[in-house]
Amino acid sequence: MAKVFIADHPLIQHKLSILRDERTGTKEFRALIGEITMLLCYEATRDLPLEPKKVKTPVDVADTKVISGKKLAFVPILRAGTGMLDAVLELVPSAKVGHIGLYRDPETLKPVTYYCKLPADISEREVFVIDPMLATGGSAIDAIDKVKEFNPKSIKFMGIIAAPEGIKALSEAHPDVDIFVSALDDHLNDHGYIVPGLGDAGDRIFGTK
């Protein structure tokens, strides 16, 4: 069964309280998304495989460790997921990036795929699918379905806020995908929005509403 990690670090929780505030403007909201993502990425990458490496320092030779293999790929779900991308690339600048475009049908609340472009060597990488909100779970499930077609080494999901319904749906659809989020909220409303949530993450990141 999928492991679900809910970040309880004081810095994340403090920043999350500002992120939720309806008075927080686009510039600050965007910066906070990045800061929380970076802190969450630190936790989500804790179990990456390492291999030994000798490094010549100005004083002597040090026995060090580096991430083994082809390393990482980040796959944001368009469009809100791109708001998390700069932060993870700041931590892992050598990572490759894919994109999956999904939108939610307003009537059925089901995800519709309109774009998918992944790194050619994704099968040799540890993949992180990223999206700020895990609401119904439909978009995350569909995106991970697409990624799994290319048989990557592993897949994790990383988001900011989740609803219990989304956690349940994603865990049942992909029990091998661990989930990392900053908060687990109460429920979804009739429109599929997380309550209390923070509104539409994409609109608040890009200032489109």
C-alpha positions in Angstrom: 0.0 0.0 0.0 1.1 3.5 -0.7 3.0 5.4 2.0 1.4 8.8 2.8 3.7 11.5 4.2 2.0 14.6 5.7 4.7 17.2 6.4 4.4 18.7 9.9 7.6 20.8 9.8 7.0 24.1 11.5 8.4 26.1 8.5 6.0 24.3 6.1 3.0 24.8 8.4 3.8 28.5 8.9 4.1 29.1 5.2 1.0 27.1 4.4 -1.1 29.3 6.7 0.0 32.4 4.6 -0.6 30.5 1.4 -4.2 29.7 2.3 -5.0 33.3 3.2 -7.3 34.9 0.5 -5.5 38.2 1.0 -2.1 36.7 -0.2 -1.3 38.2 -3.6 0.0 36.4 -6.7 3.7 37.3 -6.2 3.8 36.1 -2.6 1.6 33.1 -3.3 4.0 32.0 -6.1 7.0 32.4 -3.8 5.4 30.4 -1.0 4.5 27.5 -3.4 8.2 27.3 -4.3 9.4 27.5 -0.7 7.0 24.8 0.5 7.8 22.6 -2.5 11.5 22.8 -1.8 11.0 21.8 1.8 8.7 19.0 0.8 11.1 17.8 -1.9 13.8 17.4 0.8 11.5 14.9 2.5 10.4 13.1 -0.7 14.0 12.5 -1.8 15.2 11.2 1.6 15.4 7.5 0.4 17.1 8.1 -3.0 19.8 5.4 -3.7 23.4 6.5 -3.1 26.7 5.2 -4.3 30.2 5.9 -3.0 32.6 8.4 -4.6 36.1 9.7 -3.8 36.5 13.4 -4.0 39.9 15.3 -3.8 39.6 18.2 -1.3 42.2 20.9 -0.9 43.4 18.8 2.1 42.9 15.1 1.4 40.7 12.6 -0.3 37.2 12.3 1.1 34.9 9.3 0.9 31.6 10.8 -0.2 28.2 9.7 -1.6 26.3 10.7 -4.7 22.9 9.8 -6.1 23.3 6.7 -8.1 22.0 5.9 -11.6 20.3 8.2 -14.0 18.8 10.2 -11.2 15.5 12.1 -11.3 12.7 13.4 -13.5 10.0 15.8 -12.5 6.7 15.7 -14.2 4.4 18.6 -13.4 0.7 18.3 -14.2 -0.2 21.4 -16.3 -0.9 24.0 -15.5 -0.6 24.4 -11.7 2.1 21.8 -11.4 4.5 24.2 -13.2 4.3 26.5 -10.2 6.3 23.9 -8.2 8.9 23.2 -10.9 11.5 25.9 -10.4 11.8 25.0 -6.7 12.6 21.3 -7.4 15.0 22.2 -10.2 16.8 24.5 -7.8 17.4 21.5 -5.5 18.1 19.0 -8.4 19.3 21.1 -11.4 20.4 18.0 -13.3 16.9 16.5 -13.3 15.0 16.1 -16.5 11.4 17.4 -16.9 8.3 16.1 -18.6 4.9 17.7 -18.9 1.4 16.2 -18.7 -1.5 18.4 -19.6 -4.9 17.6 -18.0 -8.0 19.6 -17.4 -11.0 18.6 -15.4 -14.4 18.3 -17.2 -16.7 20.6 -15.2 -19.6 18.3 -15.6 -18.1 14.9 -14.8 -15.1 16.1 -12.8 -13.0 13.5 -14.8 -9.6 14.5 -16.1 -9.1 14.9 -19.9 -5.5 14.6 -21.3 -4.5 17.1 -23.9 -0.7 16.9 -23.8 2.0 14.4 -22.8 5.8 14.9 -23.3 8.2 12.9 -21.2 12.1 12.5 -21.2 13.3 9.8 -23.6 15.2 8.1 -20.8 12.4 8.2 -18.3 12.6 4.5 -17.8 16.0 4.9 -16.2 14.9 7.6 -13.7 13.1 8.1 -10.4 10.0 10.1 -11.3 8.1 12.7 -9.2 4.7 13.7 -10.5 3.9 17.2 -9.0 0.7 19.1 -8.6 -0.3 21.5 -5.8 -3.8 20.0 -5.2 -4.8 16.4 -4.8 -8.6 16.8 -4.8 -10.5 14.0 -6.4 -7.3 12.3 -7.4 -8.4 11.9 -11.0 -5.7 14.0 -12.6 -2.9 12.4 -10.5 -4.2 8.9 -11.3 -4.4 9.7 -15.1 -0.9 11.3 -15.1 0.7 8.4 -13.3 -1.1 6.0 -15.7 0.7 7.8 -18.5 4.1 7.7 -16.8 3.8 4.0 -16.0 3.5 3.3 -19.7 7.3 4.1 -19.9 8.2 1.8 -16.9 10.3 4.3 -14.8 12.4 3.0 -11.8 9.8 4.4 -9.4 7.1 7.1 -9.1 6.2 9.4 -6.2 3.5 12.0 -6.1 4.2 15.4 -4.5 1.6 18.1 -3.7 0.8 20.9 -1.3 -2.7 20.1 -0.1 -4.8 16.9 -0.3 -8.4 15.9 0.4 -9.1 12.5 2.0 -11.0 11.5 -1.2 -7.9 12.2 -3.3 -5.6 10.2 -1.0 -7.9 7.3 -1.0 -8.5 7.3 -4.8 -4.8 7.6 -5.6 -3.7 5.0 -3.1 -6.2 2.5 -4.4 -5.4 3.1 -8.1 -1.6 3.2 -7.6 -0.7 1.4 -4.3 3.0 1.5 -5.3 3.2 5.3 -5.5 4.1 7.1 -2.3 2.3 10.4 -1.6 4.0 13.5 -0.1 1.8 16.5 0.8 1.9 19.4 3.3 -1.6 19.1 4.6 -4.6 16.7 4.6 -7.8 18.8 4.6 -11.4 17.9 5.5 -13.3 17.1 2.4 -14.3 18.1 -1.1 -17.3 20.3 -1.8 -19.9 19.8 -4.5 -17.6 21.5 -7.1 -14.7 19.2 -6.4 -12.7 21.8 -4.5 -10.7 21.0 -1.3 -12.2 22.4 1.9 -10.8 24.6 3.5 -8.1 24.4 0.8 -6.8 27.6 -0.8 -9.0 28.0 -3.8 -7.9 27.4 -7.4 -4.1 26.9 -7.2 -3.5 27.6 -10.9 -5.5 30.9 -10.8 -3.6 32.0 -7.7 -0.2 31.1 -9.1 -0.7 32.8 -12.4 -3.0 35.6 -11.4 -5.8 34.6 -13.8 -8.7 35.2 -11.4 
